[in-house]
Every structure is written in C-alpha cells, then in structure tokens.
Amino acid sequence: MTRYQVLYWQDVPSLVKVLSDDGGSVSHQLPDWFQQEIDRRAMEQGLIGSDEYLEQWHWGEQQERPESPDGLIEALITEFRSEPSN
C-alpha cells in the first residue's frame, strides 16, 4: 500500500505527497495543466496575488492505495483529469 496526501487549491489538485513508513515524503508536482487551471480560476475570482488566494490552499486527508508510488501518481493524474470539475 502507498500512503499519500494531495495539496489542493480550492478543489483543484496541485501536488501529491507520497509518504514513507519512516516518516519521510516525496512530493510530485502534477502536470502544468493543473497549475494553469488554478491560475485561470484565481483570475476569474480576482484572487491573484492576494492573501485570499493563499488561504485557498489545503491538504486533503492522508489516504492509501495499492499502487506503487510511480503507478499511484499516474493513476491519480488520470482520475483528476476525468473528474467533472476539471
């Protein structure tokens, strides 16, 4: 099992942190499309460069999946891209 946590801006994922059993972690930035979507939404909402923009970042709950860490990242990217809000 691979433990992980996702960093979101509002409901758009940006980064996946894979957690190891020894307490360490490795972060994986999602493809540019996700940051571009964050920027697009922030501009629409007038939040670029504001404290309110920064307040929109949050970590999701820690989760576990059966994939290897590399397989997990690819599976999550595919799932995130297919979600209706993205």
Contacts in CASP RR format, 6 or more apart in sequence:
PFRMAT RR
TARGET T0000
AUTHOR 0000-0000-0000
METHOD contacts of the structure
MODEL  1
MTRYQVLYWQDVPSLVKVLSDDGGSVSHQLPDWFQQEIDRRAMEQGLIGS
DEYLEQWHWGEQQERPESPDGLIEALITEFRSEPSN
1 64 0 8 1.000
1 65 0 8 1.000
1 66 0 8 1.000
2 18 0 8 1.000
2 64 0 8 1.000
2 65 0 8 1.000
2 66 0 8 1.000
2 67 0 8 1.000
2 68 0 8 1.000
2 69 0 8 1.000
2 72 0 8 1.000
3 18 0 8 1.000
3 19 0 8 1.000
3 20 0 8 1.000
3 62 0 8 1.000
3 63 0 8 1.000
3 64 0 8 1.000
4 16 0 8 1.000
4 17 0 8 1.000
4 18 0 8 1.000
4 19 0 8 1.000
4 62 0 8 1.000
4 63 0 8 1.000
4 64 0 8 1.000
4 65 0 8 1.000
4 72 0 8 1.000
4 76 0 8 1.000
5 16 0 8 1.000
5 17 0 8 1.000
5 19 0 8 1.000
5 59 0 8 1.000
5 60 0 8 1.000
5 61 0 8 1.000
5 62 0 8 1.000
5 63 0 8 1.000
6 13 0 8 1.000
6 15 0 8 1.000
6 16 0 8 1.000
6 17 0 8 1.000
6 59 0 8 1.000
6 60 0 8 1.000
6 76 0 8 1.000
7 13 0 8 1.000
7 14 0 8 1.000
7 15 0 8 1.000
7 16 0 8 1.000
7 17 0 8 1.000
7 57 0 8 1.000
7 58 0 8 1.000
7 59 0 8 1.000
7 60 0 8 1.000
8 14 0 8 1.000
8 57 0 8 1.000
8 58 0 8 1.000
8 59 0 8 1.000
8 60 0 8 1.000
9 38 0 8 1.000
9 41 0 8 1.000
9 42 0 8 1.000
9 56 0 8 1.000
9 57 0 8 1.000
10 38 0 8 1.000
10 41 0 8 1.000
10 56 0 8 1.000
11 85 0 8 1.000
12 34 0 8 1.000
12 37 0 8 1.000
12 38 0 8 1.000
12 41 0 8 1.000
12 85 0 8 1.000
12 86 0 8 1.000
13 30 0 8 1.000
13 34 0 8 1.000
13 76 0 8 1.000
13 80 0 8 1.000
14 29 0 8 1.000
14 30 0 8 1.000
14 34 0 8 1.000
14 35 0 8 1.000
14 38 0 8 1.000
14 57 0 8 1.000
15 27 0 8 1.000
15 28 0 8 1.000
15 29 0 8 1.000
15 30 0 8 1.000
16 27 0 8 1.000
16 28 0 8 1.000
16 30 0 8 1.000
16 72 0 8 1.000
16 73 0 8 1.000
16 76 0 8 1.000
17 25 0 8 1.000
17 26 0 8 1.000
17 27 0 8 1.000
17 28 0 8 1.000
18 25 0 8 1.000
18 26 0 8 1.000
18 27 0 8 1.000
18 28 0 8 1.000
18 69 0 8 1.000
18 72 0 8 1.000
18 73 0 8 1.000
19 25 0 8 1.000
19 62 0 8 1.000
20 26 0 8 1.000
26 69 0 8 1.000
28 73 0 8 1.000
30 77 0 8 1.000
30 80 0 8 1.000
31 77 0 8 1.000
33 81 0 8 1.000
34 80 0 8 1.000
34 86 0 8 1.000
37 86 0 8 1.000
39 48 0 8 1.000
42 48 0 8 1.000
42 53 0 8 1.000
42 56 0 8 1.000
47 53 0 8 1.000
47 56 0 8 1.000
65 72 0 8 1.000
65 75 0 8 1.000
67 75 0 8 1.000
80 86 0 8 1.000
END
